[in-house]
Amino acid sequence: MNASTTDRVIVRRLALALFFLTGNQIICRGDEPAATAAIDPEAVRNLEAAYPRAAGGKIRHVILLPHKERGEGEDFKVEIIAGRTIATDGANQYRLGGDFREKDIPGWGVSYLEVDALGPPLSTRVAPTPGTEPVSQFVAGPRLLVRYNSRLPLVVYAPAGVEVRHRIWRATGEPTAAEQR
């Protein structure tokens, strides 16, 4: 095995061990081949060293981002979404209330996010077709756009029943100059 293959095997084993030993979710971008192989080993070390275990009825959700060299992540952002899967009527748009709070970890210079209980579902008021069966779907609550940094995990503490998802956004093309008026 060459060095990069060995590194990938070690990172994959660390990620799997972290999941099975702690019971915490590890979420990686699913459309990237071998997403767990691309995780920055520094992010896994930082997770275990700096971020506390979940307490007080909360669950620790961990997002480990695919590795990017310094400067490569400038065109990327990560959208973090908290929500729940609930039964809906399939005709209306739904949203949950709630907020992310950022908290610093003393002495580390890093922070994590907390979500309290999500509010009740809010929806548009379109009358569904009579006899329509309920549809189970993910309903988003608070969203937060953060900068991309593959060397640090994104850690969110949320109550049981709250799902934490993420999406990676990428800017393409060159910036366009604004018109002066």
Secondary structure, DSSP 8 states (H G I E B T S, - for coil): --HHHHHHHHHHHHHHHHHHHH--EEE--TTSTTGGGGB-HHHHHHHHHH-----TTEEEEEE--B---TTGGGGEEEEEEEEEEEEE-SSS-EEE---EEEEEETTTTEEEEEE-----EEE------TT---EEEEEEEEEEEEE--TTS-EEEEEETT-EEEEEEEE--S--------
